[in-house]
């Protein structure tokens, strides 16, 4: 249901390139969660990517141009929310540093940074959402994506909201704060190390006894889901927003609809 | 053993390390040995984070006044009867140390652990000139016997298993009349101690590193858990302190502040077993001590980091916490990094010391997970500085052409939203078709790096923005 109340906060969804390309369901889940919490949600068409591939490859000039594009596309909204700790972290923690030598752009980047949030922490910390009306029958392990955890302070918020999901129980995940080995282009530049890291992660997921692995970042999730699938482990991977929105009925990440 | 640079072969080194069963067995013990212990030590000290801030501030103050504190340190050393030798690079430091050793006709030099000694390759240099270097730190002693470089900055033999050490001692200690192969840790320690006692007494020069140089007193400070620094610096005729210039702190109290975060971060101890101070040579009424006291102060490029984006790296106190908590280090160990300094601190420091052209892999082999920065007692922004190295590499066109071309192609689309939308629609449509109802791909041309160990989750088939446009009627 779209909100038409003009006093409702106007939220722009930064959907992230991975969700846009690979798993639109996460975007719709984010929209539902935001609308259920009373936001007017808009999706600026001019968005592509947060620029991390260039930024982390040392191509600062390209990262700056993409950052400027994002800043322009998301001007004027009360909030900018992303279903990803990594992309939100890029907008919030790294964009301002890209414009250290340009006062006007720096001010715009600071302004965006102040309005930018990761989805689940935004729901919990800013909108005060303490429970969701969703059901998920399963034992769930939650992996803390590195940027969400260490750049955006996302730790207790997803767990607090997951506890309100009917039928769901949370399993303790050993090493939940250890990187899964995705790391953007790292996973293809250093595949041996990356596969070793994600194998440690999937072993811990299996040891947790969970039937579902959740996280707040699609990059980590595709990495872990891909390894779970390769190892033939019967654990499904989903984005936390899909479960919180009650939209986890379809195939899990990397899972077909042939049953 | 002086390290040949193998950093350009990081990938092959890593592959070999991942397949090395004894190495993996040794690395698996690091979590309980370092990570869990550090956490318990930090939890027991409520003011730990406040001490980190204070420690950072002390070093930041030193770095902007480095000339002042170094000159003050030198003046105090001279007042105490010692001498300071300023060395611009590794070769100069090696020459100074060799000349000092020759001045007392040294035949053997005992050494307590020093990463700077590894950096300048002093052991090989002394050996080449007929002087025997003797490592007295147990870990260093082990790898000296094995003719290997250290794989960790505070636990140089962390890559070795007990069995490997037992074999090594068995093979090496026969010359000292110890013929039984023993593998009990206590017995191994006793054997090493027995051999080292004779070496301590025979040594003409004792070479130590320094955890701190104290400007107000002219002292060097060394922390150990074995007491080997004491014996190294007190027994021989000459004590040489080898230290890089950023080790200086203004006062004893400053050193005490940083010591409170050092051992906790390093080994999870509240304090190391021994904290050893050395101030000048033996005085007339001293019971013991060396006749001569020299400080070899090494720059080796460090002053060139001042005022640059790498200055914060000079706060490093070599605790090893970033190595202990790094998932890359935990996977491949220290030797894979291919030079003296491994792990995240090495990924920042090594390119400065041997060049980004040789060390390019090091700052790239990181997921930027941020674990290192989160445990660094000196708040060094390690991922940020690794990114700065990538920027230098990119600017100098040193990164792989294929990778650069890939980024350029992606960026060309990312900067043109309309074309990006068109390409995205096409791409996910095709991938969705290939995957069909399976939802994943076992292999994908050009994505071998991914599919070598993972299935590739296929896209749903339509982009979010296309689907949203239908609901939203276009958007803005």
Interface residues (C-beta under 8 A of the other chain):
Chain A: X15 X17 X19 X20 X21 X22 X23 X24 X25 X27 X28 X42 X43 X44 X45 X46 X47 X48 X49 X51 X53 X54 X55 X56 X57 X58 X59 X60 X62 X65 X66 X69 X146 X147 X150 X151 X177 X178 X179 X181 X182 X183 X184 X185 X186 X187 X188 X189 X190 X191 X192 X193 X194 X195 X196 X197 X198 X199 X200 X222 X223 X225 X226 X227 X229 X230 X251 X253 X254 X255 X256 X257 X258
Chain B: X11 X14 X15 X18 X327 X328 X331 X332 X364 X365 X366 X367 X368 X369 X370 X371 X373 X374 X387 X389 X390 X391 X392 X393 X394 X395 X399 X403 X404 X407 X408 X410 X411 X413 X414 X415 X417 X420 X421 X424 X427 X428 X435 X436 X437 X438 X439 X440 X447 X448 X449 X450 X452 X453 X454 X455 X456 X457 X458 X459 X460 X462 X463 X464 X465 X467 X468 X469 X472 X475 X476
